[in-house]
Amino acid sequence: MKLNVNEYNSYYESYIEKSNQKPIVEGLSDNLERIVLFFRAIPKGKQDYSYAEGKWTIKDILLHIIDTERIFSYRALRISRNDKTPLPGFEHNDYVFNASASNRSLESLLEEYTAVRKATIALYNSLNPPVLLEIGEASGFPISVRAIGYIITGHENHHCEIIKQRYL
C-alpha cells in the first residue's frame, strides 16, 4: 500500500491516511457495507440537519461522497487506459448546491451510493497490478490509479468522522 509522494498531491494526504490501509478492492468492499450501515443508523430527523448556516446537510454529504467517487473513478479509468489528457478539477460546492439532495430519500441516495461503489469495485477488479501504478494528471497535479482508490475510501471515512463530530 505504500504510496510514493509523486503519486498524489499533498492535499490528499489526510484522505490517504484515513483510508483503511487494505488492498484497494478489499477496502472499497468493506467500506460499502460500513458506510451503508452508518448512514442507515442516522435518525430521520437528522438527515436534513446542518450544524450551521451554509453548511451541508447529512444527505448533502452523502451525495457529495457519491459525486466525488464518480469523478475519481472516471479519473482512474482514464489514467488506467493511458489517457494522458490532463483532467480538470471540479467545484464540489456547485455540485452540492445543484444536486438537491434534500428532495431525495436517504434510501434512494444509498441505492445510488451502492451502485456507484459496485461500479468502482468492478473497475478496480479489472485492473492489472502494473496499471495501478500509472500516473496521470488531475486538477493540475500527478495522481496514480492506486492513490485514487485509497483517496476514495479515505474521503468517505473523513466525512463520516465529520458527521460523528458535528452532526450527531
C-alpha positions in Angstrom: 0.0 0.0 0.0 3.0 2.3 0.5 2.4 5.1 -2.0 5.2 7.3 -3.3 4.9 11.0 -2.7 4.9 11.5 -6.5 1.6 9.6 -6.8 -0.6 12.3 -5.4 -0.9 15.9 -4.4 -0.2 16.6 -0.7 -3.8 17.9 -0.4 -4.9 14.2 -0.4 -2.5 13.1 2.3 -5.2 13.2 5.0 -7.6 11.1 2.9 -4.9 8.5 2.2 -4.1 8.4 5.9 -7.8 7.8 6.6 -8.2 5.0 4.1 -8.4 1.6 5.8 -4.9 0.7 4.5 -6.2 -2.6 3.0 -5.8 -3.6 -0.6 -7.9 -1.3 -2.7 -10.8 -3.6 -3.7 -11.0 -5.1 -0.1 -11.1 -1.6 1.3 -13.8 -0.4 -1.1 -15.8 -3.6 -0.4 -15.5 -3.2 3.4 -16.5 0.4 3.3 -19.5 -0.3 1.1 -21.2 -2.3 3.9 -19.9 0.0 6.7 -21.0 3.3 5.0 -24.5 2.0 4.2 -24.9 0.8 7.9 -23.6 4.1 9.2 -26.0 6.2 7.1 -29.0 3.9 7.8 -28.4 4.4 11.6 -28.8 8.2 11.3 -32.2 9.2 12.7 -34.6 10.5 10.1 -34.8 13.9 11.9 -31.1 14.4 11.4 -30.8 13.5 7.7 -31.6 17.1 6.6 -29.8 18.7 9.5 -27.0 21.2 9.1 -24.9 22.2 12.1 -24.5 25.8 10.9 -25.9 28.2 8.4 -24.4 27.5 4.9 -23.1 24.0 5.9 -24.1 20.9 4.1 -26.8 18.5 5.4 -26.1 14.8 6.0 -27.9 14.0 2.8 -25.7 16.6 1.0 -22.6 14.9 2.4 -23.7 11.5 1.2 -24.4 12.8 -2.3 -21.1 14.6 -2.3 -19.4 11.3 -1.5 -21.2 9.7 -4.4 -20.3 12.5 -6.8 -16.7 12.6 -5.7 -16.4 8.8 -6.2 -17.9 9.0 -9.7 -15.4 11.7 -10.7 -12.4 9.9 -9.1 -13.4 6.6 -10.6 -13.6 8.3 -14.0 -10.1 9.7 -13.4 -8.9 6.2 -12.5 -10.4 4.8 -15.7 -8.9 7.5 -17.9 -5.4 7.1 -16.4 -5.6 3.3 -16.4 -6.3 3.4 -20.1 -3.1 5.6 -20.6 -5.1 8.7 -21.5 -2.5 11.5 -20.9 -5.1 14.3 -21.2 -4.9 16.5 -18.1 -8.1 16.1 -16.2 -9.8 19.2 -14.7 -10.8 19.7 -11.1 -14.4 20.3 -10.1 -16.1 22.7 -7.7 -17.7 20.4 -5.1 -19.8 23.2 -3.6 -21.5 23.8 -7.0 -22.3 20.0 -7.2 -23.9 20.0 -3.8 -25.8 23.2 -4.4 -27.3 21.8 -7.7 -27.9 18.3 -6.6 -31.0 18.9 -4.4 -30.2 16.0 -2.0 -33.0 17.3 0.3 -35.6 16.3 -2.3 -34.4 12.7 -2.1 -34.9 9.9 0.4 -31.9 8.6 2.2 -32.7 5.2 0.8 -32.5 6.4 -2.8 -29.1 8.0 -2.0 -27.9 4.8 -0.5 -29.1 2.8 -3.6 -27.1 5.2 -5.8 -24.1 5.0 -3.4 -24.2 1.2 -3.7 -24.4 1.2 -7.5 -21.5 3.7 -7.8 -19.4 1.7 -5.3 -20.1 -1.6 -7.1 -19.0 0.0 -10.4 -15.8 1.3 -8.7 -15.1 -2.2 -7.3 -15.7 -3.7 -10.8 -13.3 -1.2 -12.3 -10.5 -1.9 -9.8 -11.1 -5.6 -10.1 -10.5 -5.3 -13.8 -7.1 -3.6 -13.5 -3.8 -5.5 -13.7 -1.4 -4.6 -10.8 1.0 -2.6 -13.1 -1.8 -0.4 -14.2 -2.4 0.7 -10.6 1.0 2.4 -10.8 0.0 4.5 -13.9 0.2 8.2 -13.2 -1.9 10.9 -14.9 -2.7 14.5 -14.2 -5.8 15.7 -12.4 -6.5 19.2 -11.0 -3.0 20.2 -12.2 -1.2 17.5 -10.2 0.1 14.0 -10.7 -2.0 11.2 -9.4 -1.8 7.4 -9.7 -4.6 4.9 -10.2 -3.9 3.3 -6.9 -3.8 6.6 -5.0 -7.3 7.3 -6.3 -8.5 4.0 -4.8 -7.2 5.0 -1.4 -8.4 8.6 -1.7 -12.0 7.3 -2.4 -12.2 5.3 0.9 -10.3 7.9 2.9 -12.6 10.7 1.6 -15.7 9.0 2.8 -14.1 8.0 6.1 -13.2 11.7 6.6 -16.8 12.7 6.0 -18.2 10.1 8.4 -15.8 11.5 11.1 -17.2 15.0 10.4 -20.8 13.7 10.7 -20.0 12.0 14.0 -18.3 15.1 15.4 -20.6 17.9 14.2 -23.9 16.4 13.3 -24.8 13.6 15.7 
